[in-house]
Amino acid sequence: MPRFFIDVPPVSDTVTLTGEDARHLSRSLRMKEGEAVTVSDQQGTDYRCTIRELGQDHVLLYIEDAVPCHTEPSVRVRLYQALAKSDKFEWIVQKAVELGVSEIIPVYTARCVSVPDQKSMRKKEQRYQKIALEAAKQSGRGIIPQVKESVSFQDAISGMLADDLPLLFYEGGGEALSALVRQEYRTISILIGPEGGFSEEEVRCALLQGVHAATLGSRILRCETAPVCALSVIMYQTGNLS
């Protein structure tokens, strides 16, 4: 069933879609009056609707039922991902959203292969957010995970320390996720390095400030594989992937 997002809960028994959502529903999906769609208010409720009216620039939906959204994980995971080549980062955004990430924060690290200028990065962030939106719709998410502005390595560490469990995944060794992740954790942040990995100074800096070094096994994973693996294990360990 097609899924759309609204910014605030509806105040009546109807919802009106406009702009790109309305065009997508009527022109791309070619849906008709009487067909069913789901609308999420991004606050924990899904609304099962039927199409009542198809206009030139709007679609009027009638709310048949409101039900709790059961697709959001119990743990809030923020992905701090070192900048990678654009196609790799786009893939990371898509898969991370499908797996239940709550936020994605691009990070500048010492060994980043791709370091775009500020103007280019703003355009990339807009594209990443669009990819996150489409992935959220496709996977039935109850929220649209946000792709935040890029931050420095130190700012990333500072942000991570606010969560229950801050993790840096390091090919040089660390603790297994089975020993680190507990079901009662509600906020976890994970930091994944670029194609060239973290520098020893970056790792030392993170550990001194209270970030835990974690490992994903003896094999060296690509920068686009590591976040998918880490998120999958975390979701399993916290009971959100059975």
N, C-alpha and C positions, 0 to 999 in steps of 0.2 A: 504494500500500500504506500503510495507517495507520501512523503513527510515534508512539512514546512514548519518554519519557526516564526513565532511572534515575540515581540519584546516585552509585553506585559500580559497578564491574564485577561481574558475577555470579560466584559462587564454586562453582556447580554447573551442571548442564545445564538448569536451569529458572529462570524469572523469574516473580515474582508481582506483578501490578498490583493496587493497592488504591485506595480513595477515589474521587476524581473520574475518574481514568483508567479504573478498572474500570467505573464507571457509564457513562462515555462509550462505551466499547467495546461493552458488552452492551446498553445501553438506547438510546443515540442511533444508533450504527452498526449495531446489531442483528446483530452478528457471531456466528458459530456455531463449535462445536468443529471443528477441522481447518482453519480458515481461517488465512491468513498475516498476520503483522504484523511490523513492524521495531521494534527497541528500540535506542536509542543510549545508551552509557554516558557521553557528553559528554567522553570522553578519547581519541577517535579511532577507536573501534570500533563497528560496527553489528552487531546480532545478528538474524539472520533466524529468526523463530519461528513456530510453529503453536500455535493455541489448544488446550490439552489439557483444561481444566476451567473452566466458567463457574459461579461461586458467587453468592450474594446480594450479597456485598461484596468479592469478589476474582475475579481471573482468573489462572489458572495457564497459563504459556506454556512450551513446550518449545523449547529452542534447537537449531535445525537446522544453523546455520552462523554463523561469526563472520568478518566481512570489514572491512578498513579503510574508514573513512568518507572519501569523496572529495569531499564537498561544501564543506568548509571552505577558505576562501582561504588563500594562502600569506602574506598580509599581514594584520596585525591593525590594524583601523581603529577608532578611538574617535571617536564623534560627540558633540561638545559643541554642543548645540542650545539657542539662546536660547528661553526660554519663549514659546509662542504660544498662541492660543486652543485650548481643549481638543480640539476635533474635528480641528484641523490637526495638533496634536502627536500624536494617536493615529495619524493617517495616516502621519506621518513615521516613527513607531516601526515600524509594520507594514512599510512599504516599505524602510526601512533594514535591517531584519532579513532580508528577502527578498534584498537585494543583498549581504549578507555582513558587515555591521557586527559588531564584537565587543562593544562597550559603547555605551550612550547615556547621556549625562550632561546633564540639564537645567541651564540657566545663567540666572541673573538678570542682566540687562543694563539699561543706563540707559533704553532706550526700549521695554522690554517692555510690551505692551498688557495682558497678563494677569499679575497678580502675586497669586496666592492666598495665604491665610494658611497657617501651618505645618500645621495640622490638615487643611485641605483638600488641601494638596499631598501629604501622606502617602497620602491616599485615591487621589489621581490617580496617584501613583507605583505603587500596587498594581494599578490598572487598566492602566497602561502595561505593567507586567510581564506581566500576563495576555495582553495583546495580543502582546507579544514571544514568549511561549510558543506561542500559536496560530500565529503567523507562522513560527516555527521548525519546527513540525510540518508545516505546509502546504508549506514550501519545501524540506524534507528536510535541514535543518541538522544538524550534528553536535554543536552546543552550543546552549544557550539564552542568547542575549545578555542581559546584565543591564542594567536601567534603574536607574541609581544615584540616590542622593539629590541634590537640587538643590544647586548651588554658586554662589558669587559669581563675578563676572567675573575677579577677580584669582586666585581659587583655580583657576579653569579654566585660566588661562594657566600657572600653576605646574605643574599636572598635565600639560599638553601638552608642556612642555619636557623631560619624561622620554622622549618618543618620538623616533624617528629623524627624523621630519619633521613639525613642527607648522605647520598652515596656518590662516590666517584668511581667509575669503572676503569680499571687500570690493567693493562696487559702485563705489567710487571709483578702482579700478585695482589692478593687481598683476601678477604673472607668470603665464603660462599653465601649466597642469598638465603639459603635455608637456615643459616645461623643468624642472619641479620634481621630478616623481615618477620614481623609478628602480626597476627590477625588483628590485634587491637589498634595498630597504627592507623591513624586517619589522614596523615599527610606525609608523603614521601617525595623527596626530590632526587633526581638522578642526573648526573653529569657525564656526558659521552664525548670523547675526544674526536679530533678531526682525522683525516686520512693518515697523517703522520704521527698520530698519538699525542699524548701530553708530554711536555718537557719534565725532567726530573724536578726542576725548581717549582713548577706548577703543582705537581703532586705533593711535594714537601710543604708548600704553602697551604694547600687544602687540608692536609692531615693535621698540621699544627693548629688550625683554626677549629677543628672538631668534626671535619667531614670524614666519613668512613670509606676506606678503600674496599671495593668489592671486585670479585672476579666472576667471569662467566665461563670458567673452565680453562683447560690447558691450550685450547686452540685460539689463534688470533682471529678475531672477527673483523670484518669490514665496518667502517663507520656507519653504514646504513643498516647493517645486520644487527649490530650490538643493541640499539635501542629497542628493536622489535623483540629480540631475545630477552632483554632485561624486563620489559613491560610484561611479556607473557609470563615469566617466572613470578614476578611480583603479583600479578593478578591471580595466579594460581595459589601462591602462598597465602594470600589474604582472602581466599574463598570466592574470588570473583571470576574464576575461570575453571569450570569443572569438566 
